[in-house]
């Protein structure tokens, strides 16, 4: 399953959720500011822009990479 890390007031996050829903992709979201460990993990690994997606624990990427992934489905 795709896990989407997001933050409040993020227009790209809202757009990506809508895109995933329109493509019938099951996903779960987590607000990075509601979990300090997640925020730390993402920052330490250089992921400063949101949304960021992971599939089965493997980093997929941000908006560009998620969009490319959707085209392979």
DADA-V639154 format. One record per backbone hydrogen bond with DSSP energy under -1.0 kcal/mol. NH is the residue of the N-H (numbers start at 1). CO is the residue of the C=O. E is the energy in kcal/mol with one decimal. If there is no record, write none. Layout:
nh=NH co=CO e=E
nh=NH co=CO e=E
This chain:
nh=2 co=26 e=-1.2
nh=3 co=54 e=-3.2
nh=4 co=28 e=-3.3
nh=5 co=52 e=-3.4
nh=6 co=30 e=-2.5
nh=14 co=10 e=-2.0
nh=15 co=11 e=-2.4
nh=16 co=12 e=-2.4
nh=17 co=13 e=-2.3
nh=18 co=14 e=-2.1
nh=19 co=15 e=-2.4
nh=20 co=16 e=-2.6
nh=21 co=17 e=-2.4
nh=22 co=18 e=-2.7
nh=23 co=19 e=-1.3
nh=24 co=21 e=-1.6
nh=25 co=20 e=-2.7
nh=28 co=2 e=-2.0
nh=30 co=4 e=-2.0
nh=32 co=6 e=-3.1
nh=34 co=31 e=-1.8
nh=39 co=35 e=-2.2
nh=40 co=36 e=-2.5
nh=41 co=37 e=-2.7
nh=42 co=38 e=-2.6
nh=43 co=39 e=-2.2
nh=44 co=40 e=-2.9
nh=45 co=41 e=-1.6
nh=46 co=43 e=-1.7
nh=47 co=42 e=-3.0
nh=48 co=46 e=-1.2
nh=52 co=5 e=-1.7
nh=53 co=61 e=-2.8
nh=54 co=3 e=-2.3
nh=55 co=58 e=-2.7
nh=56 co=1 e=-1.2
nh=58 co=55 e=-2.2
nh=60 co=53 e=-3.0
nh=61 co=53 e=-1.5
nh=66 co=62 e=-2.8
nh=67 co=63 e=-2.4
nh=68 co=64 e=-2.1
nh=69 co=65 e=-2.3
nh=70 co=66 e=-2.3
nh=71 co=67 e=-1.2
nh=72 co=69 e=-1.4
nh=73 co=70 e=-1.0
